[in-house]
């Protein structure tokens, strides 16, 4: 059952390249024919000319035979060059196609998929596994037909030359089948285990590189180095059996090849079974035995490549076939003139079954209203903003935008109208202009206006290349506050109808925060704004505060109302005020 599934997956990759594979296989077959004909020409030269001491037989001279032999060598080399170039390009085409498919899936997969799938694992799939599959085309598929045809042709010619000697030579074939079958099955099992260890190692390495600052902060370099050594040792140990088998197979094949040649020589020398052959025929048999082992050895060597490719194909398609993780970005209602009214009606949500993060949450945010979500860590504040963006699907209840269930709204249209600024914004290793535009068709004037609104203008003007300055990876060339300013500029430039600010001013100094607050007040005067804040002093002027505790709404109202009620918010604010005083 699993084998059938793997074959179907393999066919999906092979089918688009079938025309190229057929052409390359035909050219490779011509090379095989040339390789078979060349020993026959030598045999004719030895038995029909040199052994008889003659130069010419009819109109055919030994020079003509030599000329044909040289011509075949030249033609064979030219075709071989074409085949190698074509197979290399074929492999690159497969990499191009498959890597783009994987990347597209990763981009279109929902947040749940990314929560469950380590980034390191995805890197392995899109790099190493894709490369493994490309070798299937470069080294296996395009030579498979040639090698099989060559084996059949050699065996047939040997039978035609001398049935008795051919049958004696074939005694080694059962040994080849027994050894190769057993060892390749063992190799397959070891290869699959080694691949899984390699994935874990790469995941660990990616994680460690991402978290290098945290490792340094807590001085865990030594411990992480030891962990790395453990994983690399485990991978090394997993490769040892594979290396032994890979080294053992060619040795066994070489012994069997020499055994086959020895059988031919002993049979002819001792004239066993009344075998008495000409020197040229004996030469052909020895040459064909050697040529027989070339495709056999190649098939065995390629079997390892095939096993690696099969494992990689399964792992890649395990991702590509999970359609339930893909977001439908094309269908749904397109939003026009969004007013920004948000309604939660009896919403229940859990990331994991029955572990409810939100419990029967209901509230309404009117168009243009500014609302703050307040509560302790884990109370569900960020989850609410994630659900508004439809990063996750709720289990019960409804979420409405302008009276329309967000499940009926086109996801692209929904998210285009919602701008989120996170506490730790992501900056691409591109120019400031590119980071603000994010491939949107914006003019330089739009970008500069957005930078001015976010109070990032002075910071940008201090850079040598201005808005064309290129950031380091993850924006490491900029301070946390500067990255935050760029995040604000990004939101201002795209001008969404709804703003979500998740502790967005946490890393900005007081003066800059005041400037940004003025910009926010100006640009969001007619837009819905949602604030998540632990610094309660930043939200005292919002229209409404929604107070959460353990996934439930415990209070709603403005700052003064909640403070005067002496409830949960009042206690939170008092604790916050006391911490500032302390």
N, C-alpha and C positions, 0 to 999 in steps of 0.2 A: 504493500500500500504506500509506504513512504517512498519506495523507489519510483513508483509511478508518478507520485507528486513531484519528485525531483526532476524526472524526465520532462514533465510538462513545463516546469519552470525553466529548464534548460532550453527547451524548444522555443519559449518566448524570447529568449536572448538570441538564439541561432537564426530564427526565421527571417528577421530583417536583413541579415547578412548572407542569406543562402546563395544568392547569385554570385557574390564574390567567392564564397567557399567553393562552389562548383567549378568556377573558372580556375582558381588556384589548384584545386584537386586535379583537374585535367592537365594543367602544366606540370604538376608534380608527377603525374602518371607518365608523361612523356619522358621525364628524367629517369624514372624507373626502367622504362623500356630501353633507353640508351644504356643504362648500367647493366642490363641483361645482355644486350647485343655486343657490348665491348669484349667480354670474355670469349664469345663465340668467334669474333674476328681473330683473336689471338690463337684460338684452337685451330681455325682454318689455316692460318699462316704457319703454325707448327706442323700439323699433320699432312696438309696438302702441298706444302711448298718446302719448308726448311728440312723436314725429315726425309724428303725425296730428293733434296738437292737441286730443285728447279726454281726458276724465277718467275716463269709465266705459265699459266694454265688456261688455254683458250685465249680469250681476249683480256682476261683478268690477270694483272701482274701483282706481285707482292707490294709494289709501290702504291698501287691503287687501294689495296686493302689498308695500308698504312695511312694513306691520305684520308680514307673514310673514317678510320679510327680517330685521327686528329680532328677531323671535322665534327665528329660526334662529341668529342671532349669539349670543343669550343662552344657548340650549340648547347650542350648540357650545362656548361658554366653560365652562359647567357640566360638561359631559362631559370637556372637556380637563383641568379641574381634577381630576376623579376619576381620569382616566387617569394624570396626572403623579404624584398621590399614591400610586396603586396600584403604578406602576412603581418608585417610590422604595422602597416597602415590599418589593416583590419582590426588588429588589437587596439590601436589607438581610437578607432571609431567606436569600438565597444566601450572603452573607458569613457569617452565623451558622452555617449548616449546614457549609459548606466549611471554615471556620476550625476548627470543632470536630473535624471529621474529620481534618484535618491534625495538630492538637494531639494527638488521641488516638493517631494513628500514631506521632508523635514520642515519646510516653510509652511506647508498647508496643514500639517498636523496640529491638533489642538494642544492646549497647555497641559492637559492630563497626560498625553503621550510624553511630553518633555519632562513632566514631574516623575514619571516612572522609568524613563530611559536616560542613563548617565550620558553626559556629553562625550566622554572618552569612548564609550561604546559606539556612538554615532560616527566619531572620527575614524575608528577602525573600519567600520562598514564602508564609509565613503572613500577611504584611501586604500588600505591594505587589501580588503576583500575585493574591491573593484579591480585592483591590479592582478590579484590571483585569477580572476575570471578572464582577464584579457590574455593571460598566458595560455588559457584553454584554446583560444583562437590562434595565437601565435605559434604554439608548439604542438598542439594535439590535433584539432579538427582538420587543419589543412594538410597534415601529413598522414592522417589516419587511413584515408582511402589509398594513398600511394603505398603505404607500408603493407596493408592487407593484400593489395593487388600484386605487390612485389613478392610477397611470401607465396601466394598461389602460383604465380608465374614461375618462380624458381623451382618449386616442388614439381610442377608440371614438366618443365624442361628436363629436370633430373630423371624423371620417369621415362621420358622419351629417349634420352641418351642411353640409359641402361636401367632396366626395371630392377634387376637383382641388387645392384650397388645402391640404387636409390632407396630401396626398401631397407637395406642394411643401415644406411645413413639415417633413416627415419626413426631408428631405435632410440635416438636421443630426444625425440619430440615429447614422448610421455614424461620424461624427466623434467623437461622445460615446463610443461604444463603444471606438474605437481608442485615444483619449487615456486614458480611464479604465482600460482593461485594462492598457496598458503601464505607466502610472504606478503603479497599485496593486500590480502584480507587483514593481516596483522598490522600492516602499515596504515591502512585506512583507520583502524581503531585508534592507533597511537596518534595519527595526524589530527583526528577530531578532538582528542583530549588536549593536544598541544595548542590547537587553535583557541580553545576555550580559555586556557591559561594566558595566552597572548592577549586576548581581549581584556581579561582582568588586569593584566600588567599595564596595558595602554590606558585603561580607565584610571588606574592609580596614578600614572604619570601625569595625565591631563589634569586630574584633580589637584595634584601636588603643585603643578605649575600655576594653576589658577589661584591657589591658596597660599602662594609663597610669602605674602606679607604677613598673613596670620601665623604661618610657621615660624617666621623670624621674630614676630612679636612675642611668641611664647617659647622661643628658643627650642623648637622641636626638630632642628635640623638633623641631629644625631639619630633621633628615634625614626624620623622619616627615611634617613639613609639606610638604617637597618631594615626597615620595612621594604624599601626598594630592593635591597640585597636579597631579602627573602623571596620576593616575587620573581626577580631575575634568576635566582637559583632554581626556583620551582619551574620556570620556563625552560631553563637550561637542562634540567633533569628530564623534562617532558620531551625534549628534542634528542636526547641521547639514544633511546630505542629507535627513533626514526632514522637517525644518522647511521646506526649500526646496520639496520635493514637496507638502507640505501647503499651503503658500502658493500654489503654482503651480496646483493643481487648481481651487480656487474661481475664480481669475482666468480660466482656460480656459473653465470652465462659464459664467461671466458673459458672456464674448465670444460664445460659442455661443448663449446666450439672446438677446442683443441682435441677433445675426445672424438668428435665427429670426423675431424681431419685425420686423426690417427686410425680410425676404423677404415676410412677410404684407402689410406696408404697400406695398411696391413692386408686388407682384402686384395688389393691389386698386386702387391709384392708377392704374396703367398698364393695368388690365383685361387683363393677360396671360392667355392660355388661356381667354378669355371669362369671366373671373371678375368678377362684378359683384354685390357683396353689400350688404346693409343695414348701417347703422352699428352696430346692436346685435350683429349676427353678427360683424362685424370686431372689436368690443370683446370678444366672447366668445373669439375666436381668440387675440387678444393676451393676454387674461387667462389662458386655458388654457395658452398657451405658457409664461407666467411660472409658473403653478401646476405645469406639467409639470417644470420645473427644480427646484422645491422638493423633491419626493421624490427626484429624481435626485441633487441635491446632498447630500441627507441620506444617501442610500445610499452615496455616495462618501465622505462624511465618516465615516460609520459603518464603512466598510470598514477604516479605520485602527484603530478600536476593536476590530473583529472580529479583525484581525491580531494586535493586542496580546493579546486574550483567548485566541486560539488558541495563541499562544506560551506564555502563562501556564498554560493548561489542560494542554498537553503537559508543561511543567516540573513542575506539581503532581502529575500522574498518573504521571510517572516515579518519584516518591517513593511514592505510594499503591499502585502496582501491584507494588512489590517486596515480595512477601509473605514471601520467604525471610528477611527481616530481622526479621520480627515474632516476638515471643516468645509461646509458648502458655502463658498464665497460668491457664487453666481446667482443663486435663486433668492427669492424673497422680495419684499416691498422696498423700493428705493425711497429714501426720505427726502422730502423737499421742505424748505422753510421750517426747520425744526425749532419749536418754541422752547423745549427743554423741560417739560413736565415729566417727572419720574414718580412712578407709583410701585410700591412693593405691597402685594396683597397675600397675606398669610404664607410667606415664603419659608420653606424648610430646606436646608442644604447641608450635605455632609460630603467631605472629600472621600471618606471611607464609609462603608455601609453602617448605618445606625449610629455613627459617631457624629452627632449633629453639631455643626458649627453655628448655624442660625436656626432658631426655633420660633416658628409662627411670627415672623417679623412683618410688620405692616407700617408703612409711613408714606407720606406724599410730600414731594418737593415741587413747589409751584415754579412756573417759568420765571427766570431771572432771579430766583431766590438763592441766597447764600446759606448753606447748611454745613454744620460741623458734626462729624461723627466722633464721639468721645467715649473712652472706656479703657480699661486695663488691657495690657497685651494679651491677645488671644480671645478678646471679646467678640471679634467678627467684623471689625471696621474695614480692614483691607479686603476681606472676603466680599463685602457688599459692593465695593468698587469693581472687583473682579467680575461679579455677576452682572453688573450694569453693562460691562463690556462683552458679556457672554463668553468669557474665557472658560466658564464651566456651566453645565446645565443643572438647573435646580431640580430637586426631587418632588417638591410639592409647591403649590401656589402659583402666582403670576408676577411677572415684572413688566410694567407697561412704560412706554415712552410716547408721550403725546397721545395716550389712549390706545396705542397699538402694542400688542404682546411682542416683546423683543424676539421671540422665536419665529415670528412672521416677518421680521425685518431682515433685509439683506445685510450680512455681517460686515461687508466692506463699508456700506452706507452707514451702518450703526457706529462703527469705530471711527469713521471719518469725522463724525460729529461729536466725538468724545476725546478730549485731550487730557492725558495723564502725565503728571510730573512726579517721579518717584524720589525717594530720599537719596538713592545712589544711582543717578542717571547713567546710561550707557553712552559712551562717546566712541564712534568708529574711528579707525586710523585713516581718516580722510581729512580734507580741508574743513575749516569752520563753515564755509559756505555750504559744502556738501552735507555736513551734519545738521545744519538748519533746514536745508531744502528736503533732504531724504528722498531724492529723485523726483520731487515735485517740480513742476515747471514754474519756478518763481524767478522774478527778476532780481538783479543786484539791489535795486531800490527796496524791494519787499524785504530782502534779507537784512539790509542795513536798518530799515525801520523796525524790524523785529528785534534786532540787537539793541537798538536805542530804547525801545519799550522795556526790555529786560534789564536795562542799565548795564549791559555788557559792552557798550560802545568804547568806553575808556580802556577797558581790558584788551579789547581787540586792537585798538589803535596803537597800543604799546608793543604789539607783535611786529616783527620785521615785515612779514608778508600780509598783514592785515587779515581779511576774511579768507585769503588763500593759504593761510598758515595751516600746515598739516599736523594733526595730533599724533602723538605716539599711540601704541596699542592701548585700548581702553581709556584713552585720554589721560595717560599717566604723566604727560607733560604739563597738565593743568592741575591746579588745586581743586579740592572738593567744592569750594565755593564757586570757582570759575566754571566748573562743569555744570553746576546747578544753574548758573546764569545762561549757559548755552541751552540747557533744557527748557528754560523759560522762553528763550528766543525761538526755539523750535515750535513751541505751542502757539506763541503769538503769530508766527509766520503762517501757520496752517489754520488759525482762527476757527477753532471748533465751536459748536453751540454750547457745549457743556465742558466745564473745567473740573478736573479732579486733582487735588493737590495733597499728596501723601507725605506729610512732614517735609514739604518741599523747601522750606526755608531753614531747615535745621543746620545746614553747613555754611550759612551765609552770615557775615558780620551784621551788627545792628544797623549801621548806616545803610548798607546795601539792601537789607531787608525792608527798611522804610521806603526806599526808592521803588523796590519791586512791589511793595504793598500798594503804593500809589498807582503803579501801572496796572496791577490786578484790579483795583477798584475802578479804574477808568475803562479797561477793556471788558470787564465782566459786569458792567452796570446793567446791561440788558441780557445777560447770559446766566444760566444756572451754574452755580459754583459749589463744589463739595470739598470740604477740608477735613483731612485727618490730622489731628494735632495732639501731641502730648504736652506741648507748651501751651497751656490754656490761655495765657495772656494774648496769644495771637488770634483768638477766635471770639473775644468778648463782644465784637461788633457785628457778628453774623446774624442773619434773620432768625435762624432756628438752630438749636443744638439737639441732636439725638444722642441720648446716653445709652450705651450698651453694657450689659454685664452677662457673661457666660452665654452669649448668643441670643439674648433677649433684650428688647427695648424696655428700659425701666423708667425713663423719663423723656419728655420732649418739651421744648420751650426756648425762650431766649435767655441770655445770660442772667439778667436781673430776676426773671421769674424763677428760674431754677435755683438761683442763689438764695432767694427769699423763702423758697419752699423748705429749705433745710434738709433736702433729700440726698440721694446718692451723689449727684453732681456737686452739691454744696460741700460734701466731705472730700471729694476729689480735689476741688478747687482750694479748699482750706489746706489740704496736705501739700498741694503744689506751692501755695503761697508760703507755707511754713518752710518748705525746702529752700525757697529763694531767700527768705529771711535768715535761715541758718547759714 
